[in-house]
Amino acid sequence: MLRMKLVLAAALAFVPALAAAQETFPSSAGPLRLETVAKGLVHPWALQFLPDGRMLATERPGRMRIVAKDGALSPPLKGVPEVSAGGQAGLLDVRLDRNYAQNRTLYFCFNYNRGGAVAVARAFLNSGAQPGLEDVSIIFRQKGAGGPDNVACRIVQATDGNLFVTLGDHFHAAETQKLDNHLGKIIRITPRGEAPPDNPFVNKAGALPEIWAYGLRNAEGLAFNPADGKLWEQEHGPMGGDEINIITKGANYGWGVVSFGVNYDGTPVGAGKRHAAGMTDPVWHWTPSIAPSGMAFVTGDLFRGWTGSLVNGALKFKLISRLTLDGDKAVKEERLLEKLNERIRDVREGADGALYLLTDNKDGRILRLTPEK
């Protein structure tokens, strides 16, 4: 209980330092207040809370910064490997280890070469007076044809310590159905980058042992549902067919064969079907595409009637989409912040119950969303 109080106090320490500028937006939970926590980030991609109430943010061009309680940005952290940035590629997600308070370990992913392949790295964070990454080691490299688009890469850590990582198809749709590459896959690896022995394809000839699920396109959202521990993912479709899926061991989610959307030139995806035997259907899809990005489950009761909801950022439609869930089904959508007119790259729930958002532009911001009091 004491630890929870300390974390909450640290999170609330942001509140007095928020910028004076505020905006109000309507919602089913009543008027919402949107405040700027920090600004001046260049195409920020991921947000992570530190135990002392500060935040860690990545910038796609290849920088990682600590955000102070007053919103001030640290200089770029030393020790970040060279990043190949361009198109959608660059420095992507960051995630603290579950035992960060004891081991100072974090994980992050980035495009490491001109071919656009994704690497996952492990490092120790020195968050002191001269912050930086120490003992950086690349624990995983994506195998398969590359490219600077559809790179995906979100990271979550399960209770057993293993990491799940989304990897995009780099516009090679047919490769997502093959198990000899990492394109359009979700992998499961240990904190050292090894394939756990109970992964579904460990003993399958010709298959890469890290693969957990396949047939995905460009998954930019990944989160465990705290209600039951199931792993939820969302991804970009082509023209239409953005999806939310519940990820299960060894499942095929059909990209390249089935889709609720069509290719950018208007031709059908695969045989033009939405369903096929042996392929798992999404629990929700957006047509037309909203270009979903970071996602978070609402666990607290700060927002009236929202507990258990799934909140998704949207890049193309410049909003957040809140889905009401009934078990494994999404039954209703509420679109919020439509007049903000900012691309939302990441969504995280803070220890204070507020929703924190990243805006994706050259002068990106961290925003804090709460009910208006």
N, C-alpha and C positions, 0 to 999 in steps of 0.2 A: 504493500500500500504506500509506504514511504517513497519507493522508487517512482510509482505512478504519479504521486503528488509533485515530485521534483521535475519529472518530464513535462507535466502539465504547466508547472510554473515557468519552466524554460520556454515553452511554446507561447505562453501568454506574454512573455517579455517582449515579443514583437509588437504587441498591440499599441503601446504608447508611442512607438517610433514610426508608426505608419504615416505616410504622406497625407497632407491635409486634404488633397483632392479626393473626393468620393463620388461614386455614381450609384444610383438606385435603379433596380430592375424588378419587374413584377414576377411572381412565381406562385405556385400552388401553396407554398409555405408562407406566403405573405411577401411584402417588399424585401428585396435583398440588397445588401450594401456591398459594394465592390471597392476595395481600397488597394492602393499601390504600396507594396512592401519594398520593392527594389526595382530599379530600372537601369538601362545602359548595358544590358546583356545582348550580345550579337547572336541572333538566331539560337536562343537557348533550347536545349533538347530534353534535358531531364533535371528533375529536382529531387533532392534527398534531404531529409531532416537529420541533423546531428543531435546527439543526446543533450547537449548544453543549450539547445534552442536556436543555434545558428543553422544555416542551410548550406548545402553543397549543390552547385549548379554546373552543368556542362554547357558549353557553347559549341555549336556544330563546326566552326572553323578549326577547333582543336584546343580549346582552352577549358580548364576547370577552375572554378572560383569558390571561395567561401563567402557566404553572404552574412554579414554581421547583423545583430539584433536591430541596429538603426538603419538597415538597408544598404550600408556601405559594402562595396565589393572589394575583396582582396585582390592583389595582383594575381595574374595567372599562376596556378600552382606549378612549382618546379617538379620535374620528374615525369610529366605526361609524355608518352612516346610520340614520335612523329606521326601525324595524322594525315591521311590523304583525303582532303576535303574538296568537294565539288559536286554539283547536282544535289542529290539527297544524301550524299556520303559525308562523313566527318566523324567527330566525337559524338557518341550517341548516349546510351543509358549508363547510369551509375547506381549501384545498390550497396548498402552497408551489409556486412555479415551479421547474422543473427546475434553473434557474440561480440559485436564491435566494441562494446564497453570494456571487454577484457583483452581483445586481440588487435584492435584498431585496423581490422582488415576490411577492404572494400573490393568490389568487382566493377569493371566497366568494359564497354565494348566500343569499337571504333573501326573505321576502314583504314587498313594499314598499307595498302599499295595502290598503284594507279589502276590496277584491275578491278578495284572495288570490293575485294574480299573483306570479310569481317573477322576481327580477332576479339577474343575475350581475354582480359588481363586481370591479374590479382595484384594488390599492392597494400602497403600500410600507409595510413594517413597521419602525417605530422600536422596537426591543426594549431600549432603554437604561433609564436611571434613571426617565424619565417615558414609559413605553411608550404607543404609540398608532399609529393608521393615518394615513398621509399620502398626499396626492394621490389620493384615492379617486375613482374614476370608474365609473359603471355602463356596462358594455359590452354588455349584452343584457337585453331585457325580453320576457317571455313574452306571446304573443298568443293570445287565446281567452278564453272564459268562465272566471271564477275560482271561488273558494271556499276556505274555510280547511282543507279536508281533502284527502287524497290529493295532497299537494303535492310529494312526492318531493324531488329535488335532491341528487344526489351528483356530484362533479366528479373527473375524472382527466385527466392530461395525457399525451399520446403523445410518443414520442421525437422527432417532428418539431415539437413545441411546441404543436400544436393541442389544444384542450380538448374533451372529451366531457362532456355534462351531461345528467342525467336530469330529466325534467319530468313531473309527474303529471297524471292526467286530471281532477282536481277533481270527481269523480263525474259527468263528462260522457262516458260510455263511447262513444257514437256518434261523438264528435268525434275519437277516437283514430285512426279510419280515414280521416280527411280530412287533406289535406296543406296546407290553407289556415290552419292554426292550429298551435300548439305543444303541445297537450294530449296527454298520453300518448306523448310522443316522447323520443328521444335526439337531441340536437343536437350538431353539430361546428362549432366556431368557432375563429378565431385568438385569440391573447392580446389582441387589440384588439376582439374581438367580431364580426369579419367572417366571412362564409361562404367557406370555401376554394373555389376554382373547380372542384375535383374532387369536391365533394359530389354525392350521387346525383340530387338534384332541382333543381339550379341552373338548368337549362334547360327545366324542365317548367312549362308555363303554369299559373298559379293555385297553384303550390306554393311554400312558404316555403323559401328556399335553405339555411337552417341545418339542416334536418332530415336526419338520418343514418339513423334507423330509426324505426318507428312501430308502433301497435297494442299499446301497453304501458299498464299501469294505474297503479301507484304504486311506482316503482323506487327503493328506498332503499339499494341496494348496487351498487357498480360497481368493477371492478378488472381490470387486465391480468394474464393468466396469464404469469408469468415464464418458463414452460417453452417457450412458443411465441409469446408476444405477443398472443394473442387476447383480445378484450374480453368479459368475463363480467359479467352483470347479474342481480340478483334483485329480485323485486317481490311486493307483497302481492296476493293474489287476493281475491275476496269471501269467501263461506263455502266454504273449500277453494280449491285451485288456486293457492296461492303458487308462484311459478315461479323457476327459474334458467334463463337463456338465454345462448347465445353470440351476441353482437351482430355482425351483418355488414352491410355497406353496402347500404342501400335495402330491407332486409328488413321484412316485416310479421309481427308476433308475435301477431296475432289477437284482442287484447282487444276486447270488445264483440260479437264474432262466435263465438269458441270459447273454452272454458275447462274446466279440470278441476273447477271449483267451480260453485256456484249463487249467485244473488243473495241478499241478506240476508233477503228475504221468502220464500225457497224456490223462486222461479221460475227457470227456466233462463236462462242467459246466451245471448243470441242465439237460435240454433235448437237449443240444448241439445247441441251437438256438441263433441267434444274436438279434432277435427282438421278441416282444410279445405284444399282445394287452394290453393296460393299463399301459405299461412301457415306460418310456421316453428314447429315444436313445441319445447317446452322440453326441456332435458337432464335436468331433475329437477323434481318438484313435490311440495309438501306438502299432503296432505288427510287430516285437518283442518289448517287454517291455523295456522302457528306465528307469523305476523307477523314475517318476517325483516327485519333492518335491516343495519347495516354488515357488510362482508365483507372477508376477507383471505386470501391464499394463504400457506401455510407454506413458506418458502424455505430455512430452516436445518435443522439436525439436532439441535436442543436436545431436541425431543420425539421419543422413539424411535418410528420407524415412521410419522411424520406428514409427512415431507418431501413436498411436492407436494399436500398436502391443501388443501381449501377450507373455511374456518371462517366461519360465519355467526352473527351475533347474532339472538336471538329476543325479541320484545317480549311477545307474548301468552303463550307457553309458558315464558318466563323461563329461558332456557338458552342454550348455544351448541351449534350443530350442526356436526359435522366430517364432511365428505364425502370419501371416498376416491375418487380419480379414476383413470380408465384412458383416457388421451387426452382425447377430447371427451365422455366418458361419466362420470357419477357412479354408482358401483357399490355403495357401502355408506355407511350413515350411523351415526355414533356421537353420542349425545346426552350432553352434559356439563354439570356445574354445576346439575343439576336441583333440588338442595336449597338452592341459593343464594336462590331466590325473589326475583330482581331482574330487571327489564326491561333487556335488553342493547341499547343503542342503537348502539354503534360497536365495531368490532374492528380493531386495527392491530397489525402485527408490528414490534417494535422492532429496533434495530440489534444488541441483545444476544440476539436470537432469541426473547425472551419475547413473549407475547401480552398486549396492553393492551386493556382493556375499559372502556366507559363505561356506567354504570347510569343509567337514565332515571327520575328521580323528583325531588322537591323538595329532597332532600339527596343529590344524585348524587355518585358516586365515580368515580375512575380506579383500576382494579384491574390488577395485574400477575400473570399466570399463568405458572408455571414448574414443571418436574418437582421433586418433593420430593427433596432430597439426603440 
